[in-house]
Amino acid sequence: MKALPRVIVYVDGFNLYYGAVKNSSYKWLDLVKLAKNVVGAGIDLVSLRYFTAKVKPPPWDKDKGMRQRIYIDALRATGLVEVHFGQFKQREKRGLLSSGIQCVCATCGSSVLVGQGEAVSIRTPEEKGSDVNLASYLMLDAAKDRFDVAWVISNDSDLATPIRLVREEFSKKVGVVFYHKGLPAQLSNPQKMSRELFAAAGKVHLFLQLKHLEKSLFPNEFTDEHGKQHRKPKTW
């Protein structure tokens, strides 16, 4: 009997979150189930690598970090998911206000109106490292012959070069799973596709669809093989 192809799935966590599940009821997503539902049967799923960063909860959502920890614990309970962390860095951006906002002066505490069109600077957290980490592990796994086929779940065109190099230098098959921003609001089309990734993967691709998300959720409560209980966060 012919051996099943060894498969490793690489998930760009924040890209998937903002591209498909934010503001939806599909955040409690079992990525192992998702990979099998999207890629299909007839594979030997060796590992699933999940790339993310530890969130820093904003003042208006202090439980955000706790929800992430609950979710990562659930992913690890599958026994197949390896989590790789990048980091958040504060980045200052400058731009023009699209509408006026009421602000509080940091010096005197008085209320100040900042009008539409005025130039302002804001500090915003920006996730760093996930794309580099994903690219590095993809190439390392290929060099060590850990898979026959790799699937990358991402729309990030920055991953085009490592995908192309793995195909050309290691003769490995690499496919990309694309998805549309706001996926839960539509069924399957139109789908968003990075042309750079499409070309880098030699046109080997699949589309993540709403039906895949619906069939790939963890139970609201479950106990893993070590007896640890996992519960879906209430706000999810």
Long-range contacts (C-beta under 8 A, 24 or more apart in sequence): 3-44, 4-42, 4-43, 4-44, 5-42, 5-43, 5-44, 5-148, 5-149, 6-44, 6-46, 6-146, 6-147, 6-148, 6-149, 7-39, 7-43, 7-44, 7-45, 7-46, 7-147, 7-148, 7-149, 7-150, 7-151, 8-45, 8-46, 8-47, 8-48, 8-49, 8-141, 8-146, 8-147, 8-150, 8-151, 9-35, 9-39, 9-45, 9-47, 9-48, 9-49, 9-150, 9-151, 9-152, 9-153, 10-48, 10-49, 10-51, 10-134, 10-137, 10-138, 10-150, 10-151, 10-152, 10-153, 10-154, 11-48, 11-49, 11-50, 11-51, 11-153, 11-154, 12-51, 12-130, 12-131, 12-134, 12-152, 12-153, 12-154, 12-156, 12-159, 13-50, 13-51, 13-52, 13-130, 14-52, 14-53, 14-127, 14-130, 15-130, 15-154, 15-155, 15-156, 16-153, 16-154, 16-179, 18-181, 19-155, 19-179, 19-180, 19-181, 19-183, 19-192, 20-179, 20-180, 20-181, 20-183, 20-184, 20-208, 20-213, 21-183, 21-184, 21-213, 23-184, 24-183, 24-184, 24-213, 25-184, 25-236, 26-184, 26-213, 26-214, 26-217, 27-71, 27-233, 27-236, 28-71, 28-74, 28-217, 28-218, 28-220, 28-232, 28-233, 28-236, 29-213, 29-216, 29-217, 29-218, 30-74, 30-75, 30-78, 30-216, 30-217, 30-218, 31-75, 31-78, 31-81, 31-216, 32-78, 32-80, 32-81, 33-215, 33-216, 33-217, 34-208, 34-212, 34-213, 34-216, 35-151, 35-153, 37-212, 37-215, 37-216, 38-151, 38-153, 38-177, 38-206, 38-208, 38-212, 39-151, 39-177, 39-206, 43-149, 45-80, 46-146, 46-147, 47-80, 47-81, 47-82, 47-146, 48-78, 48-80, 48-81, 48-82, 49-81, 49-82, 49-84, 49-134, 49-137, 50-75, 50-81, 50-82, 50-83, 50-84, 51-84, 51-86, 51-130, 51-131, 51-133, 51-134, 52-83, 52-84, 52-85, 52-86, 52-127, 52-130, 53-85, 53-86, 53-87, 53-88, 53-127, 53-128, 53-129, 53-130, 54-85, 54-87, 54-88, 55-88, 56-88, 56-125, 63-233, 63-235, 66-233, 67-233, 67-235, 67-236, 70-230, 70-231, 70-233, 71-233, 73-228, 73-230, 74-218, 74-222, 74-230, 77-222, 77-224, 77-225, 77-226, 77-228, 77-230, 79-225, 84-130, 84-133, 84-134, 84-137, 85-129, 86-127, 86-128, 86-129, 86-130, 86-132, 86-133, 87-127, 87-128, 87-129, 88-125, 88-126, 88-127, 88-128, 89-125, 89-126, 89-128, 90-123, 90-124, 90-125, 90-126, 91-123, 91-124, 91-125, 91-126, 92-121, 92-122, 92-123, 93-121, 93-122, 93-123, 93-124, 94-119, 94-120, 94-121, 94-122, 95-119, 95-120, 95-122, 96-120, 131-156, 131-158, 131-159, 134-159, 134-162, 135-159, 135-161, 135-162, 138-162, 138-163, 138-166, 138-174, 139-165, 139-166, 142-166, 142-169, 142-170, 142-172, 143-170, 147-172, 148-172, 148-173, 149-173, 149-174, 149-175, 150-174, 150-175, 151-175, 151-176, 151-177, 151-206, 152-176, 152-177, 152-197, 152-201, 153-177, 153-179, 153-208, 154-197, 155-179, 155-192, 155-193, 155-194, 155-197, 156-194, 156-197, 157-194, 157-195, 157-196, 157-197, 159-197, 159-200, 160-194, 160-196, 160-197, 160-199, 160-200, 161-200, 163-197, 163-200, 163-201, 164-200, 167-200, 167-201, 167-202, 173-204, 174-200, 174-201, 174-202, 174-204, 175-201, 175-204, 175-205, 175-206, 176-200, 176-201, 176-204, 176-205, 176-206, 177-205, 177-206, 177-207, 177-208, 178-205, 178-206, 178-207, 178-208, 179-207, 179-208, 183-208, 183-209, 183-210, 183-213, 184-210, 184-213, 186-210
